[in-house]
Amino acid sequence: MFKKSLLTEDIESLVKTALEEDLKSGDITTRNIIPEGHLCEAEVTAKSSLILSGLDIFKAVFKKLDSDTEFLLEPFHDGDSVTEGSTIIKFRCDGIKILEGERSGLNILQWLSGIATLTRKYVDRAKPVVVLDTRKTTPGLRVFEKYAVSCGGGTNHRFGLYDAVMIKDNHIKSAGSIFRSVEKVREALGNTNKIEVETQNLEEVQEALENKVDIIMLDNMNIDTIHEAVKIIDGRAKIEISGGVTYETLDEISKTGADFVSIGALTHSAPAVDISMNIIDS
């Protein structure tokens, strides 16, 4: 399974892109109202309960705009549960820079905290089954979205096509069978990589077992078929449930004896959480 912390260069790249998109030559409203060099304090508040993610990126936005930015209050860290009405962070910098960075900073914080918050909700309902994310992420932003999943208590699956073997339906069709797909991979890679195979019925589950794969994915199976598959596998391979998983079905999935459940909605359908920022001292 893939797990990665955010790198400084990733953060800097996102901040640069966000600010260039929003600012260009500067905020023509703010720069004609607030005098340059006028210090202000701002407070960021959770408008609903949430799991925090992206705070270091938020801070980097304002450090990029004003290297003298001071962070006065930081009671929370990424992964923390924040209740409605709580102050997430309080800081002081050039008033112009506060307003020029407000939207970029909040967009990032609301987006990533939204993913973390949804993930925590799914993780709590799925226990003891481990919740995995997928590659269904926003192009170019995968590292951030997978980071947010980990903040919410989820587990990162493979980051890309290059770091784990997953034999899916189109591979099986192309090779002619699960047997031939697995054989080709082992001929090329030996036994250095774990092999996961996607199955769509009990016959394919049996074939995957006979080929001694490491992980068997039960794809788009109903709950009764999942129970049957778990009995057939009987601990001889790890089991991942995928396809058509909803929050409502997680309660039943948690009782199947499966090891993992993968959920694309964590990253492709998480709503942004409500966070506000206000100048409190000017």
N, C-alpha and C positions, 0 to 999 in steps of 0.2 A: 504494500500500500504506500501511496505517495504522501509525504508530509513535508512542508516547506514553510520556513519563516520568510517574512518579507525582507528583501535585500535593499540596501540604501539606494543602489542604482535604479531599482524598480520604482521606489517611491519618488525619487527625483524625476524620473521620466514621466510618471503620471502627473505630478504637480506641474511640470513644465508644459505638458500638453493641455491640461485644464486651464491654466492661466493664459496661455497664448490664445486659446479659443475664446475666452471670455473678455480678455482685456485689450488685446491689440495694443494701441498706443495709450490706453488709459481710460478711466471712467470720466466721461466729459460732464457728468452731472456732479459727482462728488468733488471733483477737483476744482469746481467753480463755486463750491459752497463751503467746504471745510478747508481751513488754511493749512498749508504744508507744514509738517513738523508738529502739529497739534496732537498731543497724546490723549488717547481715550482708553477706557477699560470696557471690555465686552464679556458677556456671560452667555454660555451655551447651555440650554436647558432641554431636558427630555420632556416632550409633550405627551408621551405615552410610555409605558414600561417597555424595556428593550434589553437586548444583549448587545454590548458595545463592541464595535469593530471599526478600525480605521483611524483611531485617535492619533497615532504617530504621523499618518499622512495629513490629517487635518492640521497638526502643529507645523508640519513641514511647509504647508501652504503659506502660513504667515511668516515663518522664518525666511522663506524665499522672498517675500515682499518686503520684509523689514527684519534685518538680521539682529536688531536690538529688541525684538519681541520678548516680553517677559511673561512666563506662565505663572500665575499667582495662586491658582488652586487647581489641583488635579487629583480628586478623590477616587477616580476610577481608572482601570486599565482595560485593555481589550480582553473580552471574554467575561467581564463582570456583568452581573445583572443590575440594571439601573431602573429605579422606580420612577413612575410619572412625577414630574415636578422637580426632580433632582438636578442640581447643577453638575454638568459633566466636566466643564473646564471654565476657568476664568483667566483672562489674559489682558496685557496692556501693550499697545504699540501705536504707531502713527495712525490717526483716525481715518485718513484716506485709505490706508492699507487694510484696515478692518473691513471697510465697505467694498473694497476692490477684491478682497479674498473671500467675502462672506458666502457667495453662491457656490464657488468652487469647493470650498471647505465643507459646507453643509451637504452639497450633493454627494460627495464622497462618503461622508460620515453616515448619511441617511441610507445610501445604497448598501454599503457593507454591513451596517448594523441591521438592516432589513434582512439580509441573507443569514446573519448570525442568529437573529431572533427566530426566524422561521425554522432554522436548523435545530435550535434548542427545543422547540415545540415538538418536532418530529422525533428527536432523540429520546425525549422523555416518554413519548407514547410507545416507541418501538422496543424499549428495553425488555429483555436482555439482548435483543438482536442489534448488531452494530449498524449504524446508518452511514452509508457511503454516498459521496457525491459522484458526478459523472463528468464527461467532457462537453456537456450541453451548457457552455458558458459563452459570454460575450467575447467575440473575437478580439484578441490583443489584451484582454483583461482577465484571463484565466487565473493567473497567479494571485490576483487580489480576491477573486471570488472564492477560490479554494481556501485561501487564508481565512476568509470570513466564515466559511463552513467549519473550519477547525476552531475558530473562536466560539462557535455555537455548540461545540462538543461533538460535531460530526467527524468522520474519518475520510481523509482524501484517498480516492481510488487513483488509478494511474493518471499522471499529468498529461501524457500524450501517447501517441501510437508507438513510440520508441522505447518505452520503459517497462512494458509488461505485455505478455502474450495473451490475447483474448481472441479465440476462434469463434466467429459469429456465423450467422446463417449463410451469408454470401460467400464466406470462405469455404464452408462445407459444400455448398452447391458447386463452387468452382473446382474443388478437389475431388468431389464425388462422394465423400463420406466423412464422418468424424474420424474414423480410423486413418484414412489417408491424410487428412489435415494434420492430425497429431504427428503422424509419422514424418511428414515433410518438415514440420517445425523441429522435431527432435534430431532429424538428420542434419539440419542446418545449425542448430544451437546447442545440441547435446542436452544434458540434464541440468544446465546452469540456470534456466529460467522456469519458474512455475508456469503451468499452463491452465488457463481457464477456458471452458467451453460453454457456449450458449446452447441450451436445449429448449425445445418447444413441446415435447411430449415425453411420455414415459419410455418409449422405445429409444429415443435419443439419450435419455438419462442412463439407461442400461449400457448403451454403446460407449458413452463417455466413461462410465465406471470400468468397463472392460479394458479401456485404454489407459487406465490408472492416471487420469488427469488430477490436478491438485484442487481445482475449484470448479464446481458445476453451477452454472447460472440457470435458474428456472425462469424462463422468459414468458411473461403474459399467461401464466397458468392460473386457473381458479384455485380457491383455497383447498378444495377437496383433493385436487391433483397435486398440489404442493405437499399435503400431508402424505399422500401415497409416495411421492418422490423421496421425501425425507426418510420414510421407512425403507425404501429400496437402497438408498445410499448408505444408511446405517453407519454413519461415522467414517466411511472410507474416503470421503472427500469433503472439503468445505463446501457450504451451500450458500449461494447468493440468490435472492429473489429480486426480480426486476420487471419493469413493464406494468403500467396501469396502477401503480401504487399511489394511494391517496392517504391523507391523514386519517380518514375514517377506517380504512382497511388495515391500518398498522396494528390495531388492537388484536385482530385475529392473527396477523403475521407474527406478532411477538410470541405467540403460543405454539408456533409450528416446529420449533427446534432448529430453524435455519440459523446460520452464522451472521449473514449480512443481508441488508436490503439497500439497493441503490435507487436514488431518487433524483431525477433530473430537475424537478421543480425547485429544489433548494436554490439553484442558481438561475434557472430561466424564468421562474415565476414568483420570486420573493418580492413582496411589496416594500417600498421604502418606508422607514419609520419616520415619525414626526419629531423633528428636532428644530429648535429655534435659536437664534442668536440676537442679542440686543445690546446696544451700547448702554452701560449703566452709569458711567462717569465720564463726562467730557469737559 
